[in-house]
Each structure stands twice: as C-alpha cells, then as structure tokens.
Amino acid sequence: MLESPVLDLQRKAGAVLKEEFGWRISASYSTLEEEYAAATLGIGIVDRSYLGRLEITGDDAIDLLNRLSTNNLADLQQNSIMGTVLTTNKGRVIDLLFVNRRDDGLLVLTGPTTRTRVLEWIDFYTIMEDVTSRDATEETAMFSLIGDKAADALPDSARRLSLYESASVCIEGVDALVMRSDFAGVPGYDIVVALADASKVWSWLVDAGALPVGTQTVDLIRIERGLPVTVKDFGEDYNPLEANLLDFISFSKGCYIGQEVVARLDTYDKVQKRLMGLSWASDNEVAPGAELYADDKKVGVLTSAVQSQRLSSGIGLGYVRKAQAEAGVELCARTDDGEVAVTVSELPFVTSEG
C-alpha cells in the first residue's frame, strides 16, 4: 500500500483515510461544507500524488505519442499541456493523458492505476524511435491548489497561467513545476516537486492560506460539473465518444491507434450509449455499479455517485443507452435496498458561475 509523502502532516490536520487505487488517501479533513467552500470560493489544497507521472524523453517522443493517441500533439507548444486519449486497436479507452511539453521532454499525467499499462503500451510501440520512458510517480509528489482564489497561494510567476499552461517556479527555495489544469471544473493548479521537498512545500502552501481538502469533496465538485475520471467513469469497456471525451479528439490529424474505429463511430453516428447525469431523491442511496432499467430492460449503469447539498439531491454520472439518453427520462436504479427512481440529466449539473 503506497502512502502520501506528507501523510503525517495530513494526519495532524485531521485526515480521515481510505484505501483506494493501491494508495492510502485522505478522504476528508474537516466538514464537507468547510472543504467545499475552500475548494470553490477560496483556496483548497488536495494531495493528488496517487496520479501517475511519466517522464518521456528523446527526439521522437512527441511524434510517437501523437501516433498513439487521439489529439494533435504535434501542435503542442513548450510549457503547454494537452489532453489526449490513449486508445486500443478497438478504439477503447486505455487512459486520458495530460501531456506537458517541457524543454527537456514530456511529463505525462495518467490515472491512478493505469501508469504501468500506459508505460507498457508506449514501450511496445517504441521500435526504432529515439524515445525513453520512465515512471517518476514514486520519486515525486503532486499537490493541487483548487478554488477561485487558488492562484493567491502561488508565487507571482505562476499566478497568471492560463488553462493548460505550465511554469517552472521556486517555492521557498524548492524547484517546482506548476500546471494550470482546472481538473475539477474550478480553477486548479497542480504542483509537482521532488519527494524530498514534499513536506516543505505542503507546509508552505498551508501557511499561505490553503485548507486541506479530501477526495470526497473533490469528487462532489467534479461530478456536479459533469467531469468523468479514469477508473471510475471510463476505461477499456468504453470508447472516448461514449465517455464525453470529444474535446480531446482531433478528427483531422490523421492516423493513430484506434483511429478508424473512433472515426467510424463518429461519422456514422454509431455510438450506442452516452455518459449522462443522473439524479435521485436525497433520502435514497445509490452506489456506483447500480444497474439502470427502463420498462424492466437494462439500459445503463451508474459509475460515480455523491450527495449534493447544493442541489438537494443525489447525483451521479453513468452510461445510458442512446434511446434513453435525454434529459428528463425516468429510469429505475436497482440497489440492495430495492428500486430507486432516477432522472436523466444533461451535464453539467452546475457551472462555475451558477
């Protein structure tokens, strides 16, 4: 079981721990209301060290990843970030990668359990190319500042980053990489540092006004904003069109692994299900994995679920067959305690403005 490099500091801050993705993770620290306010209107700090961090170097690194994934990485400029989907030969999702082009190579962020799969996939297709790939996850830490005022806790040189831009900065004498990702649908900045510097940087950010926020609050925020994540909401059972990953696909770049399948699904409108929003009465509990039915016929499955105080209801993400994938359609979720009425919704449930 892997642990955060700042777990002792998190315990002192009141962390409630859970085991997930092969890591011991801080699920919460204080009340949901306090953490939610910090992570939306103020400054929250989230430990996301459990995400994969791969370093890919060599003259052919960007070209190889461009030939393996859905987006046009050839257009990626230095100090910029691009999301791209790594797909199988059958057009199924291996992972949604975020590729940061640095002057010395690429930093690739993966899902929490897919880093080995991604690394092996890249190595398999590295034949004559000048490409070297390595896993730097356990040599580094990654903390994320989140909320409308998150930039206030950053050094001046990183405060003006636009979405999907990065910068190398110095935090209390520590070299750090800051990336603007807005990963939960609100302003968000990922900070990558060497493992030995993790405690110093975490403490400095907390002293700068960041409130520790657990993964339960982050899940609530990103589900309200309709953002799926790997492992929970998509994987090799789904294609990127079903998973609402259209923003990370280029239909004009040419060939990549799985391109013919993805292009055919799009051109001929062959996508059979869609990731939709789902809501239910707040006094009911519906867990991820619950099957969805219409007229006693299975038409979908719930993949993420939370209780939203803001919306006074249970909400979640899930896949719904095309015929039922319309706002207002009533379905039935089957749970251990019986059946729960579920309403299909378009995403997002809320926006940053509303």
N, C-alpha and C positions, 0 to 999 in steps of 0.2 A: 504494500500500500504506500503510494507516494504522498508526500506532505508538502505544504507550502513552506518556503524558506523563512517565513515570518509567522509561523503558526503560534509560537509562544507569545508574540505581541498581540495576535488576534485573540488568543485565549484571555489575555489580560483585559482586552476590550469587550469581553463578554460573549465571544463567539460560541454559537451552537453549531456543532459539527455534524456532518453527514458524510457517508462514504458513497462516492459516485465517480464513474469513469476510471476507477482504479486509483482515485485520489481521496484524501481526507480533506473535505472542503467546508468552508464557513458558510452555512446556510443562512444565518442571521446573527445579529449582534444586539439589537435593541427592538423597539416596536416596529411593526410594519409601517405605521403612519410616519414615524420619525425617519426611517430609512427612505421611504417613498418621497417624502418632501425634500430630503437632501439630494436624492438621485434625479429629481426632476427640476426643482426650483433652485436648489443650492449646489453643494459640492459633495458628491459621494465618492468613495474610493472602493473599488472592487478588485479582489485578487483573482486574476484570470491566468495564473501561472500554469494551470492544468491544460491550457490550449497548446497545441503543437507549434514548435518554432523550428523550421528547417532552413539551413543556410545552403544556397545553391550558387556555385561559382563556376567560372570558365567562360570562354568566348562564346560558346554556343548555348549558354543557359537560358536566355530569354527565348531564343528560337525554338529550343526543344519544348519548353513549357507551352509556347504558342501552338505547337503542333499536337500537343496532348490535351488541350483544354478549350473551352468554348469561346472565350473572349479574345479580342485582338490585342495581345500583349506586345505586339510589335510597335504599337503606338505608345507604350508606357514610357514616360519620361523619368529621368533621375529624380529621386526624392518624391515620387508619386506612387500611389497604391491603386491596384485594380483587382476587383473580384472576378474570379473565373471558375468555372465548374470543371472538375476532372471527371470525365465520363468513361464508362466501359465501352467495349465494342458494340454493345447493345444499347448504348445511349443512356445507361442508368448512372445515377449519381454516386461517385466514389466520395467526393467531398466538394464543398465550396471553399476554395482557397482565396486568401488575400495576399497578393504578391506586391512586395515593396521593393522598388528598384533603387539600390544603393550604388555608390560609386565603386564599391568593391564586390558587388554581386547582388544576389536576391535574398531577401528574408521572406519566407513563405509561412503564413499562419494557417494551421489546419484545425480540424475539430479535435476534441479531447481524446478520442480513441482511434483516430484514423491516421496518425502521423506515420506509423510503421507501414501501413498499407500504401500511403501516398509515396513514401520514400522508396518502397519496393517497386511501385509502378514506374516511377521516374527512372530508377536504376535499370529496370527491364528494358526500357526503350532507349537507354543510353548505350549506343553501339560504337560508332566512330567519333561521336561528338566530344568536344572538349568541355566536359561537364563533371563537376564533383559535387556530390550531395552529402550532407551530414545533418544529424539530429542534434540541435542545440537546446532542446527543451529543458533538460535537467541541469544545464550549465547556466541557465538564465532564470530571471523572474519577470513576470509581466503584471503590472498593476494598471488599472484603468480608472481615470477620473471621469465622472459622469454627472450631468446636470447643467442647468442653464448658466451657472457661474463657475463651471469646472475650469475654464481657462485661467481664472484668477489665481489658482494654485500653481500655475506653471511659470517657469522662467519667461521673461519678456520675449525671448527669441522664438518661443513656441506658441504664444498666445494668439497669433494671427493666422495660424494654419487654417486653410480651407479644407473641406471634406476631401479625404483621400490624399492628403499631403503629409509629408513627414519631415523631421528635422533632427539633427544631432545637437544635443544640448548638454550643459553641465549643471547638475543639481548637487549643491553642497560639495563640490569637488569630484563628483561621480559622473563619468560619461554615461549618457542615456540616449536612447532613441525614442522620440515621441511621434506617434502616428495618430492623425485625426480619423476616427472610424465611425463615430456615431452608431456603435454596434447595437444599441438597444432602441434606436429611434429618437434619442435625445442627444444633445452634444456629448461626445465621448472621446477621450484621448487615451491611447494605450502607451504605456511607458515600459520599455524593455531595458533591463540592467543586468550586469553580471551577478551571479548568485551571491558572491561575497559582499556585494553592496546593497542587497535587498533590504535588510533591516534599516540601514541608514536612510535609504530613500523613502521607505514606507513611513518611518517616523517623521521625516521632514514634511511629507505631504499631509499627514495628520495634523502636525503642528501648524501647517499653513491653512488649516480650516476644513480639511476633507473628513467627512464622517464615514467610518467603515460601514459598508453595505453588503449584505449577503446575497447569495444566488437566488433565494426565494423572491426577493424584491425585484431583482433584475429580470427574472422570468415573468413576473407580473407586468412590468413595464414593456418588455418586448412583445408579449402576447397581446396586450392592449393595442399595440401599434402594428400588429399583424406580421411580425418578423419570425420566420421559421429558423431553426438551428439544426445543424447536423446531429446525427444520432437520434435526437428526439423527434424531429419532424421530417427528415429525409435521409435517404441512404440508397443502397443498391436495389431496393424494391421499387424505386420511383425514378422517373426521368425529370429533368430540370424544368420542363414546361408544366408538369403536374404540380411541382413544388414551388411555383411562383418565383422562379429564378431567371425570368426573362431578361431582367436588367443586366445579367452577367453573361449574355449570349450575343455574339456577333453573327449575323446571318450573311455577312458579305466578306468575311476574312478568308474563306476557303476551307481546306480540309483540316480536320482534327479527328482524333479517335472518337468514334461515335457520331460524327457529324451527319452522315447520311440518314441515320435513324432520327435524330433530332430535327433535321430539315424536313424530312417526310412527314413527321408528326405535325409540324407547323404548317406546311404547305397544304396538306390535305385535311387539316382540322381533325386529326385522329386522336387527340388527347381524350382519354375516356373518363378521367376524374380530375378534380381540382382541389387544391388546398384552400379551404374556406374558413371563415369564422363561425363559431358555434356558441350559443348561449343558452342558459337554463336558469331556473329559479334559484336564488341564493341559498335556500334551505335544503337543496339537494347536493349530493356529492357525486361527481362523475370523474373517474380516473382515466389517465391515458391508457389506451388499449381497448377502451369500451367500443363495442361494435354498434354501428348506427343502422337503423332499419326504417324502411318506408313500406307500409302495407305488408308487413311480415317478410319483406325481402331485404337482405343485407345490401346496403348501398354505400357504406363507408366505415371509417374508423377514426376515433379521436387520438391525436398524437401528443398534444400538450393541453394542460388544464390548470386554471387558478380560480380563486375567488376574487373578484374585483369590487372593492369598496366604492370606487369611483363610479362604477356602472351599476352597483347594487345587484349583481348577478354573478353566476358562474360563467366563465368564458373560456374558450379554448380554440385550438387550431385542429383541423382534421381533414381527411380526404373524403370527398363526396362525389358520387357518380355524377356524370355530366347532366343527366336529366333532372337531378335534384339540386344542382349547384347554383341556386338562385336565392337571393335574399328573401326571407320571409317563409321559405319552405319549412314545414314542420316535420321533424323526424323523431325517432324514439331511440334513446340510448339504453342498452341493456347492461345493468350493473348487478353486483352481487345482492343488492337490496331490492331489486325489482327494476321497473322501467321508469325512465325519466324523459319528459318531453324536452326536446332540443330544437332550437330555431337556427336556421342557416343565416349567416350574415356575410356581407361583403367586408373586405378588410381595407384599411384598419378599423378597429373599433373606435379609437380616438386618434387625434393628431396632436402634435406638439402644441399647436395653437389652441386646441379645444379640449 
